[in-house]
Amino acid sequence: MIFNTFAYFILFLVPAAILFRLVGSAAQKWVCAAFGAAFFVFFSLTQIGGVAGACCLGIFLWESAFSRLYKERSFFCLIGIGQALAFLIIFKYWNFFTGLIFPSAHNPVVWSSAFLPLGISFFTFEFIHYAVDRYRGKTTAGSFGDYMSFILFFPTMVAGPIKRYQDFRPKLLNPSLDWDRDWQLGSTRILVGLAKKFVVADLLTAFTNHLTIPDIARAQRWVLPFWLLAYGMKIYFDFSAYSDIAIGSARLFGIRVPENFDWPYLQRNISEFWQHWHMSLYRWLVDYVFIPLGGSRTAQPRVYLNVLITMFLSGLWHGAGLNFVVWGLWHGMLLAGHRGWKAWRERKAPTSNIQHPEKLQIPSSKATDLSPENCGTQLAGARTALSAPSLRTLAIEEVASLAGTSAADRAVRAPFASWPAMKKAASWGLTFVMVNLGWAFFCMDLRTAMFFFRRLLIG
């Protein structure tokens, strides 16, 4: 993890954030771009990719230059999307896809020295977003420096959140000037992230390291769910820690980037879970995969297919392995099942006899006359009408009926008063269990995951 190194804070974050505050507004974008380029080269050389990885800085330079050709409905935008996908597929999925065609031991086109450029899963998604939104006319071009600072903004380069150019650029050009508050809140957020990482996530590794075939085979069955639950907690605290540090780091510049996690394990259904888990990725998938496929505007079977395709790609984005594909399809089936359940309940729901306000008939135009004379006349008439004993009794009975205030009604309702809370608790529990069961496919290869479930269910 880059964020827990002294080099990140001493060589990059603190100097860059201070210099960003000191220079003029015209130079701030170049501070972000220069430090981002140095960050990419330094950590490529020291942690991932080596010299070849450092040379991948050229991808950013090429993208920055080529993006100047993007215009609304321009063919260049489509080329930009294609080349971003090509970067991602070649570096991340070449051996995986070719390995599906050829046996691993006899793959004639295997890339034996393959490596992942730093942050490629995130920066390619930002490349695609910009090209698509320029094609749709949803964002302005900005300057070369604006775009370069956007894609090279190092606090979000490695682990997100995934930014949007039209959201980031105004904050870059007009950052917060409240140094004290920004540094206080930013530093606090960074410390929270570091605490999550070191105090919780890293300690849970002592349990998650046992998710191997030998340890699973030796373990008692009752231990297995706790190991899997430990992984579910570990990945949340680990990933949300990265996001906390990234968000806090950006705040030191006076720039706010999107939130990424919002108590996802407290949500009551799988749809709400995904709206609170890795939120920047979820929104990206909705805007650039699900909606272009047709979203919810098509027939129900096609909607379910769109959900499955979207989550299949989500799983593949997380890792080049069949286990990640299964994890994505697992969530796709859960989301499709939840949609089907909602649709079934809506069809079965009784039709209300209460007339909708927009369908109420106004007897005459005089009812909308708001002059003092007319208001007084209508008020007097209402008082006269309501003074009639029969109407007053009827009104009281109707209110009592709607509120269920009779003794007999209270006696019938009493045993079921806690049902809504019980239903919410059951819905939360089911969501929590299904999400955590899915982590088996995320943290283990398929063979190990299937062995885990066999030991868990059969023994």
C-alpha positions as CSV (number, residue, x, y, z in Angstrom):
1,M,0.0,0.0,0.0
2,I,1.5,3.3,-1.2
3,F,-0.5,5.4,1.2
4,N,1.2,4.0,4.3
5,T,4.7,4.9,3.3
6,F,6.7,7.9,4.5
7,A,7.6,8.6,0.9
8,Y,4.0,9.3,0.0
9,F,3.6,11.9,2.8
10,I,7.1,13.4,2.9
11,L,8.0,13.5,-0.8
12,F,4.6,14.1,-2.4
13,L,1.6,14.9,-0.4
14,V,2.8,17.6,2.0
15,P,5.1,19.4,-0.5
16,A,2.5,19.3,-3.2
17,A,-0.3,20.5,-1.0
18,I,1.8,23.4,0.4
19,L,3.1,24.5,-3.0
20,F,-0.4,24.3,-4.5
21,R,-1.5,26.8,-1.9
22,L,1.4,29.1,-2.5
23,V,1.5,29.5,-6.3
24,G,-0.9,31.5,-8.3
25,S,-4.1,30.0,-9.7
26,A,-2.6,29.6,-13.2
27,A,0.2,27.4,-11.9
28,Q,-1.9,25.2,-9.6
29,K,-2.9,22.8,-12.3
30,W,0.8,22.3,-13.3
31,V,1.7,21.6,-9.7
32,C,-0.9,18.8,-9.7
33,A,0.4,17.5,-13.1
34,A,4.1,17.6,-12.2
35,F,3.8,16.0,-8.8
36,G,1.4,13.4,-10.3
37,A,3.9,12.5,-12.9
38,A,6.7,12.3,-10.4
39,F,4.5,10.1,-8.1
40,F,3.8,7.7,-11.0
41,V,7.4,7.4,-11.9
42,F,8.7,7.0,-8.4
43,F,6.3,4.4,-7.2
44,S,6.5,2.5,-10.5
45,L,10.3,2.3,-10.1
46,T,10.2,1.3,-6.4
47,Q,7.0,-0.8,-6.1
48,I,5.4,-2.0,-9.3
49,G,6.5,-2.3,-12.9
50,G,10.1,-1.0,-12.7
51,V,11.5,0.9,-15.6
52,A,8.8,-0.4,-18.0
53,G,6.2,0.7,-15.6
54,A,7.7,4.1,-15.3
55,C,7.7,4.5,-19.0
56,C,3.9,4.0,-19.0
57,L,3.8,7.7,-18.0
58,G,3.7,8.1,-21.8
59,I,0.1,6.8,-21.7
60,F,-0.9,9.9,-19.8
61,L,1.0,12.2,-22.1
62,W,-0.6,10.6,-25.2
63,E,-4.1,10.7,-23.7
64,S,-3.7,14.3,-22.7
65,A,-2.6,15.3,-26.3
66,F,-5.1,13.0,-28.1
67,S,-8.0,14.3,-25.9
68,R,-7.7,17.7,-27.6
69,L,-9.3,16.2,-30.6
70,Y,-12.5,15.2,-28.8
71,K,-15.6,17.1,-29.8
72,E,-19.3,16.3,-29.6
73,R,-20.2,13.4,-31.8
74,S,-16.6,13.1,-33.0
75,F,-15.2,9.8,-34.2
76,F,-12.0,10.7,-32.3
77,C,-14.0,10.2,-29.0
78,L,-14.8,6.6,-30.1
79,I,-11.1,6.0,-30.9
80,G,-10.2,7.4,-27.4
81,I,-12.6,4.9,-25.8
82,G,-11.1,2.1,-27.9
83,Q,-7.5,2.9,-27.0
84,A,-8.3,3.2,-23.3
85,L,-9.9,-0.2,-23.4
86,A,-6.9,-1.5,-25.3
87,F,-4.5,-0.3,-22.6
88,L,-6.6,-2.0,-20.0
89,I,-7.1,-5.3,-21.9
90,I,-3.4,-5.6,-22.9
91,F,-1.9,-4.9,-19.5
92,K,-4.5,-6.5,-17.2
93,Y,-6.2,-9.2,-19.2
94,W,-3.9,-10.4,-21.9
95,N,-2.7,-13.6,-20.2
96,F,-6.2,-14.2,-18.7
97,F,-8.0,-14.1,-22.1
98,T,-5.3,-15.9,-24.0
99,G,-5.1,-18.5,-21.2
100,L,-8.8,-19.3,-21.8
101,I,-8.0,-20.1,-25.4
102,F,-4.8,-22.0,-24.8
103,P,-3.8,-24.2,-21.9
104,S,-1.6,-22.2,-19.5
105,A,1.3,-24.6,-20.0
106,H,1.2,-24.3,-23.8
107,N,0.1,-20.7,-24.3
108,P,2.2,-19.6,-27.4
109,V,1.3,-15.9,-26.8
110,V,1.8,-15.7,-23.0
111,W,3.3,-12.4,-21.8
112,S,5.7,-13.8,-19.3
113,S,6.9,-10.4,-18.0
114,A,3.5,-8.9,-17.8
115,F,3.0,-6.1,-15.2
116,L,0.2,-3.7,-14.3
117,P,0.9,0.1,-14.7
118,L,0.2,1.9,-11.5
119,G,-3.5,2.6,-11.1
120,I,-4.5,1.4,-14.6
121,S,-7.9,0.2,-13.5
122,F,-8.8,3.7,-12.3
123,F,-7.2,6.0,-14.8
124,T,-8.5,4.1,-17.8
125,F,-12.1,4.5,-16.4
126,E,-11.5,8.3,-16.2
127,F,-10.2,8.3,-19.7
128,I,-13.3,6.5,-20.9
129,H,-15.6,8.8,-18.9
130,Y,-14.1,11.9,-20.5
131,A,-14.3,10.6,-24.0
132,V,-17.9,9.5,-23.6
133,D,-19.0,12.7,-22.0
134,R,-17.2,14.8,-24.7
135,Y,-19.0,12.7,-27.3
136,R,-22.3,13.3,-25.6
137,G,-21.6,17.0,-25.1
138,K,-21.9,16.7,-21.4
139,T,-18.6,18.4,-20.5
140,T,-16.4,21.1,-21.8
141,A,-12.9,20.4,-23.2
142,G,-11.0,22.6,-20.8
143,S,-7.3,23.2,-21.4
144,F,-4.5,20.7,-21.9
145,G,-3.2,21.5,-18.3
146,D,-6.7,21.1,-16.8
147,Y,-7.1,17.6,-18.3
148,M,-3.5,16.6,-17.4
149,S,-4.0,17.6,-13.8
150,F,-7.3,15.7,-13.7
151,I,-5.8,12.4,-14.9
152,L,-2.5,12.8,-12.9
153,F,-4.1,14.0,-9.6
154,F,-2.1,11.5,-7.5
155,P,-4.3,11.2,-4.3
156,T,-6.9,9.4,-6.4
157,M,-4.6,7.7,-8.9
158,V,-4.0,4.4,-7.1
159,A,-7.4,3.5,-5.5
160,G,-9.9,6.1,-6.5
161,P,-12.5,7.4,-5.9
162,I,-13.1,7.6,-9.7
163,K,-13.5,11.3,-10.5
164,R,-15.6,13.1,-13.2
165,Y,-13.9,15.9,-15.1
166,Q,-16.9,18.2,-15.0
167,D,-17.0,17.9,-11.2
168,F,-13.2,18.1,-10.7
169,R,-12.3,21.0,-13.0
170,P,-14.3,23.7,-11.2
171,K,-12.8,22.6,-7.9
172,L,-9.3,22.7,-9.4
173,L,-9.9,26.2,-10.8
174,N,-11.6,27.5,-7.6
175,P,-10.2,25.5,-4.6
176,S,-11.2,26.2,-1.1
177,L,-9.1,29.0,0.5
178,D,-9.8,28.0,4.1
179,W,-6.4,26.5,4.9
180,D,-7.0,25.8,8.6
181,R,-10.3,24.0,8.1
182,D,-9.1,22.0,5.0
183,W,-5.9,20.9,6.7
184,Q,-7.8,20.0,9.9
185,L,-10.5,18.0,8.2
186,G,-8.0,16.5,5.6
187,S,-5.5,15.4,8.3
188,T,-8.3,13.9,10.4
189,R,-9.7,11.9,7.5
190,I,-6.2,10.6,6.7
191,L,-5.7,9.5,10.3
192,V,-9.0,7.8,10.3
193,G,-8.0,5.9,7.2
194,L,-4.6,4.9,8.6
195,A,-6.4,3.7,11.8
196,K,-8.8,1.6,9.7
197,K,-5.9,0.1,7.9
198,F,-3.5,-0.7,10.7
199,V,-5.8,-1.2,13.7
200,V,-8.6,-3.2,12.0
201,A,-7.8,-4.4,8.5
202,D,-4.3,-5.7,9.1
203,L,-5.3,-7.4,12.3
204,L,-8.0,-9.3,10.5
205,T,-5.4,-10.8,8.2
206,A,-4.5,-13.2,11.0
207,F,-7.9,-14.8,10.3
208,T,-8.2,-14.4,6.5
209,N,-4.8,-16.0,5.9
210,H,-6.5,-19.3,6.8
211,L,-8.7,-19.3,3.7
212,T,-6.6,-21.9,2.0
213,I,-7.5,-25.5,1.1
214,P,-5.1,-27.1,3.8
215,D,-6.5,-24.8,6.6
216,I,-10.1,-25.2,5.5
217,A,-9.7,-29.0,5.4
218,R,-8.4,-29.0,9.0
219,A,-10.7,-26.5,10.5
220,Q,-13.9,-27.2,12.4
221,R,-17.0,-26.2,10.3
222,W,-18.2,-23.6,12.8
223,V,-15.0,-21.6,12.3
224,L,-15.3,-21.2,8.5
225,P,-18.1,-18.6,8.6
226,F,-16.0,-16.5,11.0
227,W,-13.0,-16.6,8.7
228,L,-15.2,-15.5,5.7
229,L,-16.8,-12.8,7.8
230,A,-13.4,-11.6,8.8
231,Y,-12.6,-11.2,5.1
232,G,-15.8,-9.2,4.6
233,M,-14.8,-6.8,7.4
234,K,-11.1,-6.7,6.2
235,I,-11.9,-5.7,2.7
236,Y,-14.3,-3.0,3.8
237,F,-11.9,-1.5,6.3
238,D,-9.0,-1.9,3.9
239,F,-10.7,-0.3,0.8
240,S,-12.5,2.4,2.7
241,A,-9.2,3.2,4.4
242,Y,-7.7,3.9,1.0
243,S,-10.6,6.1,0.1
244,D,-10.4,8.0,3.4
245,I,-6.7,8.7,2.8
246,A,-7.4,9.8,-0.8
247,I,-10.3,12.0,0.2
248,G,-8.3,13.5,3.1
249,S,-5.2,14.1,0.8
250,A,-7.3,15.9,-1.8
251,R,-8.8,18.1,1.0
252,L,-5.3,19.4,1.8
253,F,-5.3,20.9,-1.7
254,G,-8.7,22.5,-1.0
255,I,-10.3,20.0,-3.4
256,R,-13.2,17.7,-2.6
257,V,-13.4,14.4,-4.4
258,P,-16.4,12.0,-4.3
259,E,-17.2,9.9,-1.3
260,N,-16.8,6.2,-1.9
261,F,-18.3,4.3,1.1
262,D,-21.3,5.1,3.2
263,W,-22.0,2.4,5.8
264,P,-22.8,-0.3,3.1
265,Y,-23.1,-3.2,5.6
266,L,-26.0,-1.4,7.3
267,Q,-28.2,-1.4,4.2
268,R,-31.4,-3.4,4.0
269,N,-31.2,-4.8,0.4
270,I,-28.6,-5.5,-2.2
271,S,-29.6,-2.4,-4.3
272,E,-29.0,-0.1,-1.4
273,F,-25.7,-1.9,-0.6
274,W,-24.3,-1.1,-4.0
275,Q,-25.5,2.5,-3.7
276,H,-23.3,2.8,-0.6
277,W,-20.4,0.4,-1.6
278,H,-17.6,1.8,-3.8
279,M,-20.1,4.5,-4.9
280,S,-17.9,6.1,-7.5
281,L,-17.5,2.8,-9.3
282,Y,-21.3,2.0,-9.0
283,R,-22.2,5.4,-10.5
284,W,-19.6,4.9,-13.3
285,L,-21.1,1.4,-14.1
286,V,-24.6,2.8,-14.2
287,D,-23.8,5.8,-16.4
288,Y,-21.4,4.1,-18.8
289,V,-22.5,0.5,-18.9
290,F,-26.0,-0.1,-17.6
291,I,-27.8,2.9,-19.2
292,P,-26.1,2.5,-22.6
293,L,-27.3,-1.1,-22.6
294,G,-30.8,0.1,-22.2
295,G,-31.0,0.4,-18.4
296,S,-34.5,0.0,-17.0
297,R,-36.3,1.4,-20.1
298,T,-36.7,-2.0,-21.8
299,A,-38.7,-5.2,-21.1
300,Q,-38.1,-6.9,-17.8
301,P,-36.1,-9.8,-19.1
302,R,-33.7,-7.4,-20.9
303,V,-33.4,-5.3,-17.8
304,Y,-32.2,-8.4,-15.9
305,L,-29.8,-9.2,-18.7
306,N,-28.4,-5.6,-18.5
307,V,-27.9,-6.0,-14.7
308,L,-26.0,-9.3,-15.2
309,I,-23.8,-7.8,-18.0
310,T,-23.0,-4.8,-15.8
311,M,-22.1,-6.8,-12.8
312,F,-20.1,-9.3,-14.9
313,L,-18.0,-6.4,-16.1
314,S,-17.7,-5.2,-12.5
315,G,-16.3,-8.5,-11.4
316,L,-13.9,-8.6,-14.3
317,W,-12.7,-5.1,-13.5
318,H,-11.8,-6.1,-10.0
319,G,-9.5,-8.9,-11.2
320,A,-8.4,-11.1,-14.1
321,G,-9.7,-14.4,-12.9
322,L,-12.8,-16.6,-13.2
323,N,-13.5,-16.2,-9.4
324,F,-14.0,-12.5,-9.9
325,V,-16.3,-13.2,-12.8
326,V,-18.4,-15.5,-10.6
327,W,-18.4,-12.9,-7.8
328,G,-19.7,-10.3,-10.3
329,L,-22.4,-12.7,-11.6
330,W,-23.3,-13.5,-8.0
331,H,-24.1,-9.8,-7.3
332,G,-25.8,-9.6,-10.7
333,M,-28.2,-12.4,-9.7
334,L,-28.8,-10.8,-6.4
335,L,-29.6,-7.4,-8.0
336,A,-31.8,-9.0,-10.6
337,G,-33.6,-11.1,-8.0
338,H,-34.2,-8.0,-5.9
339,R,-35.7,-6.2,-9.0
340,G,-37.9,-9.2,-9.7
341,W,-39.1,-9.3,-6.1
342,K,-39.9,-5.6,-6.1
343,A,-41.8,-5.9,-9.4
344,W,-43.8,-8.9,-8.0
345,R,-44.7,-7.0,-4.9
346,E,-45.8,-4.0,-6.9
347,R,-48.1,-6.2,-9.0
348,K,-49.5,-7.9,-5.9
349,A,-50.0,-4.6,-3.9
350,P,-53.7,-3.7,-3.5
351,T,-54.9,-0.7,-5.5
352,S,-55.7,2.3,-3.3
353,N,-59.2,3.7,-3.2
354,I,-58.0,7.1,-2.3
355,Q,-58.2,9.5,-5.2
356,H,-54.9,11.1,-6.3
357,P,-54.7,14.8,-5.6
358,E,-53.9,15.6,-9.3
359,K,-57.2,13.8,-10.3
360,L,-59.5,15.7,-7.8
361,Q,-62.1,17.8,-9.6
362,I,-62.4,21.5,-8.8
363,P,-66.1,22.4,-9.0
364,S,-65.7,26.0,-10.2
365,S,-63.2,28.6,-10.9
366,K,-64.4,30.4,-7.8
367,A,-62.7,27.8,-5.6
368,T,-59.3,29.2,-6.7
369,D,-60.3,32.8,-6.1
370,L,-58.0,33.9,-3.3
371,S,-59.5,37.3,-2.7
372,P,-60.3,38.2,0.9
373,E,-64.0,38.4,0.2
374,N,-64.2,35.0,-1.3
375,C,-61.9,33.4,1.4
376,G,-64.2,34.8,4.0
377,T,-67.3,33.5,2.3
378,Q,-65.8,29.9,1.9
379,L,-64.6,29.8,5.5
380,A,-68.0,30.8,6.8
381,G,-69.7,28.1,4.7
382,A,-67.2,25.5,5.9
383,R,-67.9,26.4,9.5
384,T,-71.7,26.1,8.9
385,A,-71.3,22.7,7.2
386,L,-69.1,21.3,9.9
387,S,-71.4,22.5,12.7
388,A,-74.0,20.0,11.6
389,P,-74.1,17.1,14.1
390,S,-74.3,14.4,11.5
391,L,-71.2,15.7,9.6
392,R,-69.3,16.3,12.8
393,T,-69.9,12.8,13.9
394,L,-69.1,11.4,10.5
395,A,-65.8,13.3,10.5
396,I,-64.8,11.9,13.9
397,E,-65.7,8.4,12.9
398,E,-63.7,8.6,9.7
399,V,-60.6,9.9,11.5
400,A,-60.9,7.2,14.1
401,S,-61.3,4.6,11.4
402,L,-58.3,5.7,9.5
403,A,-56.1,5.9,12.6
404,G,-57.3,2.6,13.9
405,T,-58.1,4.0,17.4
406,S,-60.9,1.7,18.4
407,A,-60.2,-0.8,21.2
408,A,-61.1,-3.7,19.0
409,D,-58.7,-2.5,16.3
410,R,-55.9,-2.0,18.8
411,A,-56.4,-5.5,20.1
412,V,-56.0,-7.0,16.6
413,R,-53.0,-4.9,15.7
414,A,-51.0,-5.3,18.9
415,P,-49.4,-8.7,18.1
416,F,-48.2,-7.3,14.7
417,A,-46.9,-4.0,15.9
418,S,-43.3,-5.1,15.7
419,W,-43.6,-6.6,12.2
420,P,-42.1,-3.7,10.3
421,A,-39.0,-3.7,12.5
422,M,-38.7,-7.5,12.2
423,K,-39.1,-7.3,8.4
424,K,-36.3,-4.6,8.3
425,A,-34.1,-6.7,10.5
426,A,-34.7,-9.8,8.4
427,S,-34.0,-7.9,5.2
428,W,-30.8,-6.5,6.5
429,G,-29.7,-9.9,7.8
430,L,-30.3,-11.6,4.5
431,T,-28.4,-8.8,2.6
432,F,-25.5,-9.0,5.0
433,V,-25.3,-12.8,4.7
434,M,-25.5,-12.9,0.9
435,V,-22.9,-10.2,0.4
436,N,-20.5,-11.9,2.8
437,L,-21.1,-15.3,1.1
438,G,-20.1,-13.7,-2.1
439,W,-16.7,-12.7,-0.8
440,A,-15.7,-16.4,-0.9
441,F,-15.5,-16.0,-4.7
442,F,-13.5,-12.8,-4.4
443,C,-10.8,-13.9,-2.0
444,M,-10.3,-17.5,-3.1
445,D,-9.9,-19.1,-6.5
446,L,-12.9,-21.1,-7.7
447,R,-11.5,-24.5,-6.6
448,T,-10.8,-23.2,-3.1
449,A,-14.1,-21.4,-2.9
450,M,-16.1,-24.5,-3.9
451,F,-14.1,-26.6,-1.4
452,F,-14.9,-24.0,1.2
453,F,-18.7,-24.3,0.6
454,R,-18.5,-28.1,0.5
455,R,-16.9,-28.1,3.9
456,L,-19.3,-25.5,5.2
457,L,-22.5,-27.2,4.0
458,I,-21.6,-30.9,3.9
459,G,-18.6,-31.3,6.1
